[in-house]
Amino acid sequence: MRSPVYLDHNSTTPVDARVLEVMLPYFTKQFGNAASRTHAFGWIAADAVDKARGQTASLIGAEEGEIIFTSGATEAINLAIKGVFESYHQKGRHLITVSTEHPAVLDTCRSLEKKGAELTVLPVDREGKIDLTELKKAIRPDTILVCIMQANNETGVIHPISAIAEIVHHQGSLFFCDATQAAGKVNIDVKDSPIALLAWSAHKLYGPKGTGALFVSRKNPRVTLTPQQDGGGHERGLRSGTLNVPGIAGFGKACELAKTDMWDNSARLSALRTQLEQGLESLGGVTINGSLRDRLPNTTNLSFTDIKASELIKLLPHIALATGSACASALPEPSHVLRAMQISDPLAMASVRFSLGKDNTLEEIDYTLQAVSEAVTYLRKDS
């Protein structure tokens, strides 16, 4: 078995060899600027971007002209939220989001409070889900944007995006979805429901880091955004800057592969995750955090009673995992996601996220089970 074992795919994924193959020519022989329209070098680069735009659009059921390339999901999120706030502030200044959102969304919304935005942060239940009735009540005549992720990065919990989009649209507001963790793992069709904006990133689906996209709906609803950077008018004037042609070409190929392989990968990963969960639950004192029904096929977040996750991970140097807490300062802080789910601080500090990828094997899961079990047993004896 190869070592170490990588089980942190919600953080980032390796670039697929087929993706890298597509990217390489645009670093060397085909190095042109896609905005150079007067010679073949630029035309070749522009063709690569056009092809990738079609591939990325196809993954989510969008039209090519509705895709704006960015440097990643964080930039796409900022463009969506700030762009709507500046374009629609005359209608209202009220934003809605959820307590378990990624910091890229929460911090962006909170930054707009300093500029006059009013923010409502919806709670979640013990499974990490929102109450759709409470969402309806929260939407006001001056609500311009509702921001809710499709799948949570820590727990894998999936929100009913189509139902949410219908509620938001029916009440006259725009709906933005952060699909960073969902894209390539579960089906997304932006034309199946009135999603106004949707962001995702290449490096979460076996593409390169530094490339992302924002879907901006052209009809039902038609969305207007204020650009967040100026200089050159690239990407329909919404995101100026020389395009990252190798990254965009790789992003497109990664989206194409994800669309083709999604269902086979999901079924296999779900089976591996079930084996991992059942093996670890046999230790006793192990809790799965979040919905067991509505979640990503590759993700599980587990709390181990009577231990600290940071100490567990130190004993597992050959397995790449993530804790459910982040060090925002010199001292570890419990995960804001788990706290929002009413999980106690001791259990939140004892939580570990396992996020599987398409190259993980049964042998690796068996090795992980043995190593984690031995480490947990050791820590409990020592406590």
Secondary structure, DSSP 8 states (H G I E B T S, - for coil): --SSEE-BTTT-----HHHHHHHGGGGTTT---TT--SSHHHHHHHHHHHHHHHHHHHHHT--GGGEEEESSHHHHHHHHHHHHHHHHTTT--EEEEETTS-HHHHHHHHHHHTTT-EEEEE---TTS---HHHHHHH--TTEEEEE--SB-TTT-BB--HHHHHHHHHHTT-EEEEE-TTTBTTB---TTTTT--EEEEEGGGTTS-TT-EEEEE-BSSSB-----SS-SS-TGGGTS-S---HHHHHHHHHHHHHHHHHHHHHHHHHHHHHHHHHHHHHTTSSEEE-S-SSSB-TTEEEEEETTS-HHHHHHT-TTEE-EES-B-SSSS-B--HHHHHTT--HHHHTTEEEEE--TT--HHHHHHHHHHHHHHHHHHHHH-
